[in-house]
Amino acid sequence: MNAKMAAAQAAVGLVTSGMKLGLGTGTTAYFAIHEIARRIKDENLEVEAIATSNETATLASSLNIPLITFADCCDLDLTIDGADEIDERFTLIKGGGGALVREKIVASRSRQMAVIADESKLCHHIGKHAIPVAVLPFGHESTAHKLSRHAKSIRMRMNTDETPYVTDDELYIYDLQCDTGLDPLDIERAVKEISGVVEIGIFNGIATMAFIGYADGHVEKLLPHW
């Protein structure tokens, strides 16, 4: 079985009827959404969900997963989402798919966040993967100049036609390459103080568990300080 699929199915095993869920964005979350839909159909599972991107909302709707908004509820029971990196303190880098703003809002309003990933996402210290930062288009050049003080290199995310990548919230993304072993709290605090920055893809103290899939199909459940 695909390692990401195995991790997703294991995490969806936590879902029970009556739950309000956060649905992540990306290739691993895709498997979780399909598994939730299967359980709705086969087990009469009754859940409601908030999607973290337009892409996820479209997929969930096509699979008959009931969608709500934060106007309908204040808190969620569980968010299931992937990560670009996860360290032993459960600090995450997220945002490779561009949905970091909504992903952080949804995850931070959830009682639990289950990260689903394959073993390649595990690391002792985050920083090998670029850290996404969502910024306002207005004055983004100035914002990028200030961001560059906190990174070895910085790159504006572009589409294949060399136009700027624009998120669902009409934001630009700059990907920061920082030193491995960085203090995530320090970089998150410094970046979020910059005018024009909306959100950074460092998730501190949000994830409560992780399901890690391996090539042989087995899944390991991790808790913070694995």
KERO-383272 format. One record per residue (C-alpha): residue in one letter; x, y, z. Coordinates in Angstrom, 3 decimals, always signed. Each point is the difference from the previous one (the first is absolute). Layout:
KERO-383272
  resn        px        py        pz
     A         X         Y         Z
...
end
This chain:
KERO-383272
  resn        px        py        pz
     M    +0.000    +0.000    +0.000
     N    +1.107    +3.551    -0.709
     A    +1.659    +1.422    +3.154
     K    -2.019    +3.216    -0.101
     M    -3.237    -1.910    -0.507
     A    +0.793    -2.285    +2.936
     A    +0.678    +2.995    +2.261
     A    -3.197    +1.711    -1.108
     Q    -2.155    -3.064    +0.608
     A    +1.477    -0.460    +3.464
     A    -0.753    +3.613    +0.945
     V    -3.551    -0.174    -1.313
     G    -0.502    -2.903    +2.391
     L    -0.223    +2.657    +2.730
     V    -3.137    +1.492    -1.541
     T    -3.340    -0.778    +1.642
     S    -3.536    +1.106    -0.808
     G    -0.876    +3.483    +1.143
     M    +3.478    +1.398    -0.488
     K    +0.787    +3.311    -1.648
     L    +3.137    -0.400    -2.056
     G    +2.667    +2.112    -1.615
     L    +0.972    -1.288    -3.440
     G    +3.569    +0.678    -1.058
     T    +1.411    +0.763    -3.420
     G    +2.546    -1.963    -2.031
     T    +0.802    -3.448    -1.290
     T    -0.164    -1.755    +3.375
     A    -3.171    +1.791    +1.108
     Y    -1.542    -1.159    -3.288
     F    +0.110    -3.595    +1.252
     A    -1.543    +0.971    +3.341
     I    -2.889    +1.784    -1.699
     H    -0.724    -3.046    -2.142
     E    +0.091    -2.257    +3.071
     I    -2.424    +2.269    +1.870
     A    -2.331    -0.094    -2.992
     R    +0.223    -3.794    -0.113
     R    -0.956    -0.252    +3.659
     I    -2.929    +2.388    -0.509
     K    -1.290    -2.258    -2.765
     D    +0.805    -3.407    +1.479
     E    -0.463    +0.626    +3.727
     N    -2.561    +2.826    +0.028
     L    +2.596    +2.165    +1.730
     E    -1.462    +3.416    +0.809
     V    +2.503    +2.848    -0.010
     E    +0.317    +3.616    -1.107
     A    +3.193    +1.601    -1.212
     I    +1.787    +3.243    -0.770
     A    +2.332    -0.051    -3.003
     T    +3.381    +1.733    -0.004
     S    -0.022    +0.877    -3.706
     N    -2.284    +0.375    -2.968
     E    +1.527    -3.171    -1.450
     T    -0.837    -1.967    +3.137
     A    -3.512    +1.455    +0.130
     T    -0.628    -1.044    -3.591
     L    +1.254    -3.530    +0.652
     A    -1.977    -0.369    +3.227
     S    -3.190    +1.244    -1.641
     S    +0.446    -2.406    -2.911
     L    +0.236    -2.857    +2.538
     N    -3.102    +1.139    +1.941
     I    +1.852    +1.069    +3.147
     P    -2.159    +2.678    +1.701
     L    +1.851    +3.306    +0.208
     I    -0.506    +2.781    +2.531
     T    +1.749    +3.281    +0.879
     F    +1.086    +1.613    +3.258
     A    -3.310    +1.835    -0.050
     D    -1.529    -3.397    +0.799
     C    +2.386    -1.014    +2.785
     C    +2.768    +1.470    +2.125
     D    +2.221    -3.029    +0.503
     L    +0.848    -3.227    -1.776
     D    +0.597    -3.426    +1.483
     L    +2.782    -1.135    -2.306
     T    +2.039    +1.262    -2.929
     I    +1.788    -2.486    -2.246
     D    +2.706    +1.531    -2.179
     G    +3.424    -0.661    -1.443
     A    +3.338    +1.728    +0.586
     D    +3.125    +0.806    -1.973
     E    +2.185    -0.666    +3.050
     I    -0.638    -1.129    +3.573
     D    +2.621    -0.055    +2.732
     E    +0.179    -1.842    +3.312
     R    -1.567    +2.961    +1.825
     F    -2.929    -0.148    -2.451
     T    +0.907    +3.291    -1.612
     L    -1.211    -0.078    -3.593
     I    +0.793    +1.691    -3.261
     K    -3.154    +0.256    -2.083
     G    -1.103    +1.928    -3.039
     G    +1.576    -1.805    -2.923
     G    -3.481    -0.111    -1.493
     G    -0.594    +3.690    +0.654
     A    -2.806    -0.368    +2.552
     L    +1.970    +0.886    +3.144
     V    -2.238    +2.881    +1.119
     R    -3.215    -2.004    +0.044
     E    +1.817    -3.107    +1.224
     K    +1.310    +1.836    +3.070
     I    -3.385    +1.568    +0.756
     V    -1.745    -3.365    -0.204
     A    +2.654    -1.939    +1.918
     S    +0.197    +2.594    +2.762
     R    -3.768    -0.248    +0.540
     S    +0.114    -3.782    +0.338
     R    +0.157    -1.960    +3.240
     Q    +2.366    -2.432    -1.702
     M    +2.140    +0.115    -3.121
     A    +1.142    -3.267    -1.546
     V    +2.871    +0.370    -2.427
     I    +0.192    -2.582    -2.761
     A    +3.230    -0.539    -1.907
     D    +2.470    -2.520    -1.312
     E    +3.308    -0.613    +1.752
     S    +1.889    +2.452    -2.242
     K    -1.670    +2.906    +1.822
     L    +1.569    -0.841    +3.372
     C    +3.045    +1.989    +1.101
     H    +1.816    +0.937    +3.199
     H    +0.011    +3.718    -0.806
     I    -2.210    +1.729    -2.538
     G    +1.562    +2.263    -2.599
     K    +1.095    -2.212    -2.880
     H    -3.302    +0.724    -1.743
     A    -0.685    +3.594    -1.017
     I    -2.284    +1.889    +2.386
     P    -2.997    +1.580    -1.779
     V    -1.092    +3.502    +0.977
     A    -3.307    +1.435    -1.264
     V    +0.118    +3.754    -0.612
     L    -2.256    +2.747    -1.284
     P    +0.597    +0.848    -3.666
     F    +0.128    +3.718    +0.826
     G    +3.585    +0.909    +0.780
     H    +1.133    -3.608    -0.225
     E    +3.408    +1.079    -1.299
     S    +0.599    +1.922    +3.238
     T    -1.298    -2.905    +2.045
     A    +2.343    -2.366    -1.851
     H    +2.967    +2.281    +0.709
     K    -0.696    -0.215    +3.731
     L    -0.596    -3.753    -0.195
     S    +3.405    -0.468    -1.631
     R    +1.668    +1.079    +3.250
     H    -1.225    -3.214    +1.613
     A    +0.963    -2.505    -2.704
     K    +2.975    -1.258    -1.968
     S    -2.075    +0.393    -3.159
     I    -3.504    +1.033    -0.950
     R    -2.075    -0.778    -3.059
     M    -3.380    +1.249    -1.120
     R    -2.225    -2.957    -0.898
     M    -0.902    +0.061    -3.686
     N    -2.324    -1.872    -2.335
     T    +1.373    -1.956    -2.929
     D    -0.705    +2.980    -2.283
     E    +2.207    +2.182    +2.239
     T    -2.905    +1.973    +1.436
     P    -0.208    +0.333    +3.797
     Y    -1.736    -2.847    +1.810
     V    -3.138    +1.348    +1.704
     T    -1.678    -1.813    +2.894
     D    -3.738    -0.476    +0.517
     D    +0.149    +3.106    +2.204
     E    +1.704    +2.023    -2.781
     L    +3.365    +0.048    +1.733
     Y    +3.514    -0.515    -1.327
     I    +2.395    -2.564    +1.467
     Y    +3.702    +0.382    +0.623
     D    +1.961    -3.152    +0.789
     L    +2.816    +0.552    +2.502
     Q    +3.002    -2.293    +0.208
     C    +1.386    +0.176    +3.531
     D    +2.698    -1.805    +1.944
     T    -0.814    -3.514    +1.153
     G    -0.286    +0.073    +3.767
     L    -1.609    +3.429    +0.092
     D    -2.071    +0.890    +3.044
     P    -3.525    -0.158    -1.445
     L    -1.451    +2.245    +2.677
     D    +2.561    +2.702    -0.733
     I    -0.474    -0.081    -3.768
     E    -3.790    -0.115    +0.281
     R    -0.044    +2.942    +2.411
     A    +2.390    +2.101    -2.085
     V    -1.757    -0.650    -3.308
     K    -3.486    +0.691    +1.330
     E    +1.129    +3.409    +1.260
     I    +0.678    +1.115    -3.586
     S    -2.710    +2.206    -1.478
     G    -1.594    -1.692    -2.987
     V    +0.466    -3.536    +1.321
     V    -3.296    -1.816    +0.481
     E    +1.246    -3.408    +1.158
     I    +3.054    -2.252    +0.117
     G    -0.051    -3.740    -0.570
     I    +1.568    -0.917    +3.351
     F    -2.509    -1.767    +2.251
     N    +1.116    +0.033    +3.634
     G    -1.937    -1.782    +2.740
     I    -2.968    -0.839    -2.223
     A    +0.429    -3.632    -1.066
     T    -0.945    -2.536    +2.671
     M    +0.864    -3.253    -1.784
     A    +1.438    -1.310    -3.244
     F    -0.639    -3.087    -2.098
     I    +3.096    -0.900    -1.999
     G    -0.331    -2.433    -2.879
     Y    +2.820    -2.219    -1.231
     A    +0.709    -1.622    -3.345
     D    -0.913    -3.450    +1.306
     G    -3.486    +1.273    +0.908
     H    +0.328    +0.168    +3.777
     V    -0.857    +3.177    +1.900
     E    +1.577    +1.390    +3.136
     K    -1.936    +2.331    +2.304
     L    +2.233    +2.652    +1.574
     L    -0.589    +2.424    +2.828
     P    +2.061    +3.147    +0.710
     H    +3.672    -0.648    +0.850
     W    +0.089    -3.226    -1.987
end
